[in-house]
Amino acid sequence: MKKISLLLVTLLTSGFVMAKLPTPTPEQAAAADLAKAKTAHGDKVGAYKLCLAQNEVANKYKKAGTAAPGACTNPGPFVPPATN
């Protein structure tokens, strides 16, 4: 009996969970785009710092006559995306 009542309650309340969210306002969309751009830039900076650390370790253990590790590309400062 408990299983049936739990099933009924779950089925009755599942409609509320499936409700559609309202569309974001232009300000919210712009804020989301800015946050996405900041995250992407942070990922690039993290990859750059990792590349520098890997090159430092590679240079420490590099044998004479071997090629130097690949150059790292600096992503530069954060530039916010242009708004329309």
ZADODREN-196470 format. One record per residue: residue number from 1; z, y, x of N, C-alpha, C in turn. Coordinates in nm, 4 decimals. Layout:
<rs>
+-----+----------+----------+----------+----------+----------+----------+----------+----------+----------+
|   k |     n.pz |     n.py |     n.px |    ca.pz |    ca.py |    ca.px |     c.pz |     c.py |     c.px |
+-----+----------+----------+----------+----------+----------+----------+----------+----------+----------+
| NUM |        Z |        Y |        X |        Z |        Y |        X |        Z |        Y |        X |
...
+-----+----------+----------+----------+----------+----------+----------+----------+----------+----------+
</rs>
This chain:
<rs>
+-----+----------+----------+----------+----------+----------+----------+----------+----------+----------+
|   k |     n.pz |     n.py |     n.px |    ca.pz |    ca.py |    ca.px |     c.pz |     c.py |     c.px |
+-----+----------+----------+----------+----------+----------+----------+----------+----------+----------+
|   1 |   0.0000 |  -0.1185 |   0.0820 |   0.0000 |   0.0000 |   0.0000 |   0.0000 |   0.1254 |   0.0868 |
|   2 |   0.0741 |   0.1185 |   0.1985 |   0.0798 |   0.2338 |   0.2881 |  -0.0563 |   0.2605 |   0.3514 |
|   3 |  -0.1274 |   0.1542 |   0.3828 |  -0.2585 |   0.1701 |   0.4443 |  -0.3562 |   0.2350 |   0.3471 |
|   4 |  -0.3494 |   0.1958 |   0.2215 |  -0.4402 |   0.2519 |   0.1211 |  -0.4090 |   0.3995 |   0.0987 |
|   5 |  -0.2806 |   0.4329 |   0.0875 |  -0.2452 |   0.5731 |   0.0655 |  -0.2818 |   0.6583 |   0.1876 |
|   6 |  -0.2651 |   0.6041 |   0.3058 |  -0.3036 |   0.6765 |   0.4263 |  -0.4547 |   0.6971 |   0.4300 |
|   7 |  -0.5292 |   0.5967 |   0.3897 |  -0.6742 |   0.6076 |   0.3845 |  -0.7166 |   0.7140 |   0.2846 |
|   8 |  -0.6533 |   0.7170 |   0.1679 |  -0.6874 |   0.8169 |   0.0666 |  -0.6564 |   0.9584 |   0.1147 |
|   9 |  -0.5425 |   0.9766 |   0.1765 |  -0.5066 |   1.1089 |   0.2286 |  -0.6050 |   1.1514 |   0.3370 |
|  10 |  -0.6430 |   1.0591 |   0.4215 |  -0.7383 |   1.0894 |   0.5276 |  -0.8735 |   1.1282 |   0.4704 |
|  11 |  -0.9197 |   1.0557 |   0.3715 |  -1.0485 |   1.0865 |   0.3107 |  -1.0459 |   1.2200 |   0.2369 |
|  12 |  -0.9353 |   1.2513 |   0.1727 |  -0.9266 |   1.3770 |   0.0991 |  -0.9187 |   1.4981 |   0.1918 |
|  13 |  -0.8554 |   1.4831 |   0.3049 |  -0.8415 |   1.5967 |   0.3966 |  -0.9551 |   1.6067 |   0.4974 |
|  14 |  -1.0411 |   1.5080 |   0.5051 |  -1.1490 |   1.5124 |   0.6037 |  -1.2503 |   1.6208 |   0.5712 |
|  15 |  -1.2618 |   1.6605 |   0.4463 |  -1.3530 |   1.7686 |   0.4100 |  -1.3136 |   1.9001 |   0.4738 |
|  16 |  -1.1847 |   1.9247 |   0.4897 |  -1.1388 |   2.0479 |   0.5527 |  -1.1727 |   2.0501 |   0.7011 |
|  17 |  -1.1706 |   1.9349 |   0.7609 |  -1.1997 |   1.9260 |   0.9037 |  -1.3476 |   1.9500 |   0.9295 |
|  18 |  -1.4326 |   1.9113 |   0.8386 |  -1.5764 |   1.9243 |   0.8553 |  -1.6289 |   2.0618 |   0.8139 |
|  19 |  -1.5416 |   2.1557 |   0.7845 |  -1.5845 |   2.2880 |   0.7402 |  -1.6643 |   2.3567 |   0.8503 |
|  20 |  -1.7629 |   2.4340 |   0.8101 |  -1.8494 |   2.5033 |   0.9046 |  -1.7823 |   2.6328 |   0.9496 |
|  21 |  -1.7893 |   2.6597 |   1.0784 |  -1.7328 |   2.7819 |   1.1327 |  -1.8287 |   2.8980 |   1.1084 |
|  22 |  -1.7758 |   3.0186 |   1.0913 |  -1.8647 |   3.1336 |   1.0728 |  -1.9388 |   3.1647 |   1.2027 |
|  23 |  -2.0532 |   3.2296 |   1.1890 |  -2.1300 |   3.2661 |   1.3078 |  -2.0555 |   3.3759 |   1.3834 |
|  24 |  -2.0609 |   3.3744 |   1.5141 |  -1.9889 |   3.4765 |   1.5907 |  -2.0541 |   3.6139 |   1.5754 |
|  25 |  -1.9714 |   3.7156 |   1.5851 |  -2.0224 |   3.8525 |   1.5791 |  -2.0962 |   3.8824 |   1.7091 |
|  26 |  -2.1768 |   3.9875 |   1.7122 |  -2.2457 |   4.0216 |   1.8380 |  -2.1491 |   4.0477 |   1.9539 |
|  27 |  -2.0322 |   4.1055 |   1.9235 |  -1.9344 |   4.1303 |   2.0294 |  -1.8796 |   3.9987 |   2.0841 |
|  28 |  -1.8545 |   3.9046 |   1.9944 |  -1.8041 |   3.7745 |   2.0378 |  -1.9103 |   3.6996 |   2.1183 |
|  29 |  -2.0363 |   3.7111 |   2.0758 |  -2.1445 |   3.6451 |   2.1489 |  -2.1598 |   3.7062 |   2.2882 |
|  30 |  -2.1474 |   3.8396 |   2.2970 |  -2.1576 |   3.9057 |   2.4273 |  -2.0414 |   3.8657 |   2.5171 |
|  31 |  -1.9216 |   3.8560 |   2.4600 |  -1.8055 |   3.8141 |   2.5388 |  -1.8227 |   3.6705 |   2.5871 |
|  32 |  -1.8789 |   3.5853 |   2.5036 |  -1.9022 |   3.4461 |   2.5433 |  -2.0061 |   3.4388 |   2.6547 |
|  33 |  -2.1117 |   3.5207 |   2.6450 |  -2.2136 |   3.5228 |   2.7501 |  -2.1554 |   3.5720 |   2.8823 |
|  34 |  -2.0692 |   3.6742 |   2.8751 |  -2.0059 |   3.7257 |   2.9964 |  -1.9155 |   3.6199 |   3.0590 |
|  35 |  -1.8388 |   3.5505 |   2.9763 |  -1.7514 |   3.4447 |   3.0275 |  -1.8338 |   3.3324 |   3.0899 |
|  36 |  -1.9460 |   3.2993 |   3.0281 |  -2.0334 |   3.1944 |   3.0822 |  -2.0911 |   3.2369 |   3.2172 |
|  37 |  -2.1303 |   3.3651 |   3.2281 |  -2.1855 |   3.4151 |   3.3539 |  -2.0789 |   3.4173 |   3.4631 |
|  38 |  -1.9560 |   3.4570 |   3.4276 |  -1.8474 |   3.4585 |   3.5261 |  -1.8165 |   3.3176 |   3.5746 |
|  39 |  -1.8184 |   3.2223 |   3.4838 |  -1.7927 |   3.0834 |   3.5213 |  -1.9022 |   3.0307 |   3.6134 |
|  40 |  -2.0272 |   3.0632 |   3.5807 |  -2.1383 |   3.0181 |   3.6647 |  -2.1285 |   3.0788 |   3.8043 |
|  41 |  -2.0926 |   3.2073 |   3.8122 |  -2.0790 |   3.2715 |   3.9430 |  -1.9624 |   3.2108 |   4.0205 |
|  42 |  -1.8533 |   3.1827 |   3.9509 |  -1.7396 |   3.1186 |   4.0166 |  -1.7762 |   2.9821 |   4.0721 |
|  43 |  -1.8598 |   2.9092 |   3.9996 |  -1.9064 |   2.7792 |   4.0489 |  -1.9908 |   2.7964 |   4.1754 |
|  44 |  -2.0757 |   2.9005 |   4.1767 |  -2.1588 |   2.9254 |   4.2950 |  -2.0726 |   2.9626 |   4.4152 |
|  45 |  -1.9696 |   3.0453 |   4.3914 |  -1.8799 |   3.0842 |   4.5006 |  -1.8045 |   2.9620 |   4.5523 |
|  46 |  -1.7602 |   2.8768 |   4.4615 |  -1.6911 |   2.7547 |   4.5024 |  -1.7804 |   2.6636 |   4.5850 |
|  47 |  -1.9061 |   2.6507 |   4.5445 |  -2.0003 |   2.5679 |   4.6199 |  -2.0269 |   2.6282 |   4.7579 |
|  48 |  -2.0331 |   2.7612 |   4.7646 |  -2.0543 |   2.8289 |   4.8930 |  -1.9370 |   2.8045 |   4.9871 |
|  49 |  -1.8150 |   2.8177 |   4.9352 |  -1.6967 |   2.7958 |   5.0185 |  -1.6869 |   2.6503 |   5.0633 |
|  50 |  -1.7243 |   2.5579 |   4.9753 |  -1.7261 |   2.4167 |   5.0123 |  -1.8283 |   2.3920 |   5.1223 |
|  51 |  -1.9447 |   2.4547 |   5.1114 |  -2.0487 |   2.4397 |   5.2129 |  -1.9997 |   2.4909 |   5.3480 |
|  52 |  -1.9309 |   2.6061 |   5.3468 |  -1.8775 |   2.6601 |   5.4725 |  -1.7764 |   2.5645 |   5.5347 |
|  53 |  -1.6887 |   2.5084 |   5.4531 |  -1.5879 |   2.4155 |   5.5041 |  -1.6530 |   2.2886 |   5.5586 |
|  54 |  -1.7541 |   2.2386 |   5.4881 |  -1.8225 |   2.1181 |   5.5353 |  -1.8950 |   2.1446 |   5.6670 |
|  55 |  -1.9564 |   2.2618 |   5.6785 |  -2.0251 |   2.2952 |   5.8035 |  -1.9264 |   2.3103 |   5.9186 |
|  56 |  -1.8085 |   2.3656 |   5.8900 |  -1.7067 |   2.3800 |   5.9936 |  -1.6626 |   2.2431 |   6.0451 |
|  57 |  -1.6409 |   2.1505 |   5.9541 |  -1.6014 |   2.0150 |   5.9942 |  -1.7163 |   1.9457 |   6.0662 |
|  58 |  -1.8388 |   1.9642 |   6.0176 |  -1.9541 |   1.9012 |   6.0818 |  -1.9728 |   1.9542 |   6.2236 |
|  59 |  -1.9520 |   2.0840 |   6.2424 |  -1.9648 |   2.1411 |   6.3771 |  -1.8565 |   2.0892 |   6.4703 |
|  60 |  -1.7396 |   2.0617 |   6.4156 |  -1.6290 |   2.0115 |   6.4980 |  -1.6609 |   1.8717 |   6.5516 |
|  61 |  -1.7265 |   1.7888 |   6.4705 |  -1.7535 |   1.6503 |   6.5096 |  -1.8987 |   1.6272 |   6.5513 |
|  62 |  -1.9763 |   1.7328 |   6.5591 |  -2.1182 |   1.7201 |   6.5925 |  -2.1347 |   1.6755 |   6.7371 |
|  63 |  -2.2268 |   1.5848 |   6.7576 |  -2.2567 |   1.5381 |   6.8926 |  -2.3630 |   1.6294 |   6.9529 |
|  64 |  -2.3630 |   1.6374 |   7.0833 |  -2.4605 |   1.7212 |   7.1527 |  -2.6015 |   1.6696 |   7.1259 |
|  65 |  -2.6918 |   1.7618 |   7.1009 |  -2.8306 |   1.7248 |   7.0796 |  -2.8674 |   1.6995 |   6.9347 |
|  66 |  -2.7703 |   1.6986 |   6.8456 |  -2.8027 |   1.6785 |   6.7041 |  -2.8285 |   1.8133 |   6.6379 |
|  67 |  -2.8968 |   1.8086 |   6.5289 |  -2.9324 |   1.9318 |   6.4572 |  -2.8082 |   1.9952 |   6.3945 |
|  68 |  -2.8145 |   2.1250 |   6.3818 |  -2.7041 |   2.1983 |   6.3190 |  -2.7051 |   2.1710 |   6.1687 |
|  69 |  -2.5884 |   2.1789 |   6.1048 |  -2.5855 |   2.1579 |   5.9600 |  -2.6624 |   2.2682 |   5.8872 |
|  70 |  -2.7016 |   2.2395 |   5.7653 |  -2.7793 |   2.3344 |   5.6861 |  -2.7039 |   2.4636 |   5.6605 |
|  71 |  -2.7788 |   2.5711 |   5.6466 |  -2.7178 |   2.7017 |   5.6225 |  -2.6684 |   2.7108 |   5.4786 |
|  72 |  -2.5598 |   2.7859 |   5.4594 |  -2.5038 |   2.8075 |   5.3261 |  -2.5593 |   2.9380 |   5.2695 |
|  73 |  -2.5798 |   2.9420 |   5.1402 |  -2.6333 |   3.0603 |   5.0748 |  -2.5216 |   3.1335 |   5.0032 |
|  74 |  -2.4957 |   3.2578 |   5.0444 |  -2.3916 |   3.3391 |   4.9826 |  -2.4413 |   3.3885 |   4.8465 |
|  75 |  -2.3656 |   3.3639 |   4.7386 |  -2.4121 |   3.4067 |   4.6067 |  -2.4009 |   3.5567 |   4.5839 |
|  76 |  -2.3301 |   3.6280 |   4.6694 |  -2.3157 |   3.7718 |   4.6527 |  -2.2126 |   3.8062 |   4.5470 |
|  77 |  -2.1960 |   3.9356 |   4.5202 |  -2.0963 |   3.9769 |   4.4213 |  -2.1418 |   3.9446 |   4.2794 |
|  78 |  -2.0451 |   3.9404 |   4.1894 |  -2.0756 |   3.9118 |   4.0490 |  -2.1470 |   4.0307 |   3.9865 |
|  79 |  -2.2580 |   4.0036 |   3.9199 |  -2.3323 |   4.1060 |   3.8467 |  -2.3350 |   4.0622 |   3.7011 |
|  80 |  -2.2737 |   4.1418 |   3.6110 |  -2.2730 |   4.1013 |   3.4701 |  -2.4142 |   4.0991 |   3.4132 |
|  81 |  -2.4392 |   4.0101 |   3.3185 |  -2.5728 |   4.0029 |   3.2591 |  -2.6034 |   4.1287 |   3.1792 |
|  82 |  -2.7298 |   4.1634 |   3.1720 |  -2.7722 |   4.2816 |   3.0965 |  -2.7565 |   4.2555 |   2.9473 |
|  83 |  -2.7061 |   4.3546 |   2.8765 |  -2.6908 |   4.3420 |   2.7313 |  -2.8055 |   4.4127 |   2.6626 |
|  84 |  -2.8472 |   4.3573 |   2.5529 |  -2.9596 |   4.4162 |   2.4781 |  -2.9100 |   4.5056 |   2.3689 |
+-----+----------+----------+----------+----------+----------+----------+----------+----------+----------+
</rs>
